[in-house]
Amino acid sequence: MSSLWDSFENFRRKLIVFLVRNVFNLVHLLAVQRDRTLATTAYAASAETLYIPSRDSTRKIKAYLYTPPTGSASPSLPKPVLVNWHGSGWTIPFHGSDVAFCARIAKELDVYVVDADYRKAPENPFPAALDDVKDVLDWVASQPERFDASRVAVSGASAGGSLALVASSTLRASLKVDIKAVLAHYPVTDLGLKAEDRVIPKPVAPLPPPILELFYSNYVGTDVAMRKDPRVSPMYARVEDYPQTVVIVTCEGDTLSVEAKRLAEKLDDGSRKVVKCVLEGMNHGYDVGAKPGTKLWDRREKAHALMIESLKDSFRKG
């Protein structure tokens, strides 16, 4: 009887994931297309599709490489590189949704941007996504003719922001690149936090607790101790493991802002530059497909400008 119940629960979970994925991508289809058009017209994006080797010789990791414009720096010299991971709840395939951000960084800072995919749960639970993160960064280190491994930054939104924070803290000592900065856009930082601890004064289209629980249980299960592992929740990483520049942008209407702000406060101990920003009236995922002239656009411009300036300063010092 137990086996039959487990089979039913497994089928139910897969059905819910299937529906969530399809509804999510349908809702965001036009928004992502707007950002792709913007990347081409405003930032003259030149993106190459790569397939990066993984630790599994039978599988490669898809990535988009944004090449900076030539002229402002010698093309014969390796350039700094930003490695980015998209939001997904560790469940939704949404690779390429950060196209506007990636293209703008490449153009304005004259650096390479690697926008990398990663495996999704429940088909590939923890540590699959994190293994892909490390494999991509190891690949960056193996390309010295193109990338300056002494000037690397990582970034991401939502679950991608969480992966970037883990890469820049718990994974950092094991990497062959020197991560100078991490840019986290409305990141998940504490999977062990209870729903009642995420109450905020002015929620704006908050992520429903059952959906968050679906994402988290898909990724890492229900064990509380595992959810507080620093490889899963960057809130529990050692402060001293973080790089010299940390940027955490949160949204006032996002329930995940509670944990993100806590991490920012924890890291702001005088040992590093911590840039904290709360976007008034914004919700989780507000930035995808933002239209010019809207409040969403203005807030995205503010967030991107802040991250660009912090990254510029970080690479300059490097």
N, C-alpha and C positions, 0 to 999 in steps of 0.2 A: 504493500500500500504506500509506503514511504517513497519507493522508487517511482511509482506512478505519479504521486504528488510532485516530486522533484522534476519529473518530465514536463508536467503541466506548467509549473512555475517557470521553467526554462523557456518553454514555448511562449508563455505570456510575456516574459521579459523581452524576448526577441521581437515579438509583435509590436510591443510598445516602442522599442528602439527604432524599428522600421518606420512606424508612423511618425515619430518625432523627427527623424532624419528627413523624411520626405516633405513634411509640412514646413520644417525650418528652411530647407533649401528652396522650396517654392516661394515662401514669403520673402526671402532675401535675393531672389534671382535678379530682379531689376536693380536692386541697390548695388549689388556687386558689379553689375554691368556698367552702372554709372561711374563707379570708381575705376574700372578698367579704361573707360573712355577718357576720364580725367588724367590717368597716368600717361596715356598716349599723347593727349593734346597739350596738357599743361607742363608735364615733366619729361616729355620726349623719352619715355621709358624704353629701354632696350633690355628685354628679358629673355634669357636662354633657359630652356628646360634641361635640367641635369638629372642623372640617376646615380646617386652617390652610393658607393659600396657600403654594405653593412657587415656586421660580424657574422651574419649568415650568408655564405657564399652564393646561395640560391635566390637571394632577395636584395633589391636595391631600394634606396630612399629617394623619392621624388623631391625635387627642389627647383625653385626659380632663382636664377642668378641675375640680379640687376647690375648692369655694368655702368660705371660713372661716365660722364661725358669726357672726351679727351681734351687736352689743352691746358687745364689748370694745374695739372701735375704731370710729371714725366711718366709716360706709359711704360717706360722700361723699368720703373721701380715698383715694388710691391706696395699695395695700398692697404689702409685699415679696412676692416670688414665688420659689418653688423650681421648677426645671425638671428632670424626672427621665426617665431612659432605662432600660428594662428589660434584663435579661440575655438573651442569644440566641446567643452564639458567632457573631454577625453573620449567622446562618443560620436560626435557629428563630423563627418568629412566636410571641412570648410576651407581647405587649402586654397590660397589665392585671394582670400577675403581682405588681406592687408595690402593689396596692390597699391593703393594710393600712398600709404605711408612708406612702403618700401621704395617706390619710385622717387618720391620726394627726397628721402634720405640720400639716395644714390646721387641725385642731381645736385642738391644743395651742399652736400659735404664732400663730394667727389670721392666717395668710398664705394666699395662693393657691398651689396646686400644679398645675403642668401636667405631666401624665404623657404624654409624646409617643412616638409610634411612629417608625419609620425603616425605610427599604428594606433588604431582606435579600439577601445573596449566596446562591448564585452567580448568581442572575438579575440582581442589581444589586450588583456588586462595588465596592470603594473607587474613588472617594470618595463614592458615593451616600449612604451613611449619614451621613457627616460633612456633606455638603451639606444634608441634612435637619435636622441639628442646628443649623447656622447659620441656616437659614431659620426655624426655630421661634424662635430667640433674636431674630432680626430682627423677627419678628411681635410678640414680647413688647414690644419697644421701640416698636412702633407703636400700643400700647394704653395711653397715659399716663393715661387717665381711670380705669383699673382697676389697672394694675401700676406700682409704683415702680421705674423702670429703674435707679435708683441703689442699689437694694438687691435684688440678684438672686443666687441661689445655684443650683448645678447638682449633680445627684446621679445615681447609677446603680449597678447591680450587674453584676459580671462584664464582658461586653462593653459594657454600658451604662455601667459605671463607667469603662471606658477612654475612651468617647466623652465623658463628663463631664470627665475629666482633660484630654483634648485641647482641649475647648472652653474650659477654664479656664486654659490655657497658650498653646499655639500659635495658637489662634483668637482669644484674648482681645483682643488689640490691634485687631483688625478689627471687633469687635462694637460695637453701639450701646447695650449695657447694661453696667453695672458689676458684674462678678461678684465678690462679696465672699468666697464660700466654695465649696469643692467637697467633696462627701461621696462617697467611693468605697468600695463594699461588695464585698469579695473581687474587686478589679478585675484585668483583664489589663493589664499595663503594658509588656511586652517580648515582642513576637512573634518577635524574633530569637533568643531564648534557646533553647538546645538541650534536649532531653528529659533528658539526663543531668545537666544543671545544675539541674534542678528536683527532685532527690532530697531527701526530707525524712525525719526520724526516725520520725514517727508518722502515716503516711498513713491517711486514712479515706475509703473509696470514691473514690479519686482519678480524675480524668478520664483515660481512656486516651490515651496519646500519639497513636495513630492518629486518634482523634476530634478532638483538638486540631489536628492537622495538617490534617484535613479542613476544619475551621472556618477556619483561617488561610489555607490555599490557596484556599478559596472566596472569602474576603474580599479578599486582596491578592496572591495568587500565591505563588510560591516564591522570588522574588528576595530575597536576604538584605538588600541595601542598601535595598530598598523596605520591608521589614519593620522596619527601624530608622529609617525616616523618622518624625520627631516627630509628624506628622499621623496616623500609624498606631500608634506605640508611644510613649506619654507619658513613658517613661523617658528618652527622648532630647531632650525639650524643654528649653529654657533654664530654669534654676532661677528666675531673676529674672522670668520670665513668669507664674509661678503667683501666685494671690491670697494675701491675708493669712491666710486660714484654710484648712487642708487636713486633712481627716479620712480616714484610710485604715484600714479594718477588714478584717482578714484572718482566715483560719481555720487552726488548727493542722494539720488533716489535709488541707489543700488544697495541691497541688503548686504552684499559682499564687501561694501566699503568699510564695515565695522572691523573686519579682520585685517583688511589691507592697511587701514590707518593705524591699527595696533602694531603691525610689523614696522611701519615707517617710524613710529615713535620709539620702538625698541632699538632700531638701528641708529637712531639719531643720538649717539652717545659722545659726539665730538671727535670720533676717530675717522670719520669719512664724511663726504658731502652727501647729504640726504635731501633730495628735492621732493617736497610733498605738495600735491595740488588736489583740491576737491572741486569738481565741476558742478556748479549750481544747477539744480533742476534736471540733471541728466540721469538716464537710466543705463543699465548694463547693455552694452552693444550699441549704444547710441550712434556711434561714428560711422558704421558701415553704410555707404551710399548717401552720406549727408549732402544736401542740396545747397548750393551757394545762396546766400542771403537769409538763411534760416538760423535759428539759435543753435541747432545741431552743428551746422557748419562752423559758426563762430567758436563754439566750444572745442570742436575738433582742431580748428586752426590754433587755438590757444594751447591745446595739449601737444600737438605736433611741434609747434614752435619751441615750447619748453623742452621737449625731448631733444630736438635738434641742437639747441644751444648747449644743453648739458653734455651731449655727445661730442660736440665740437670741442668743448673745453677739455673733456676727458682725453680725446685723441691728441690734442695739442700738447697736453702734459706728458702723454705717453712717449 
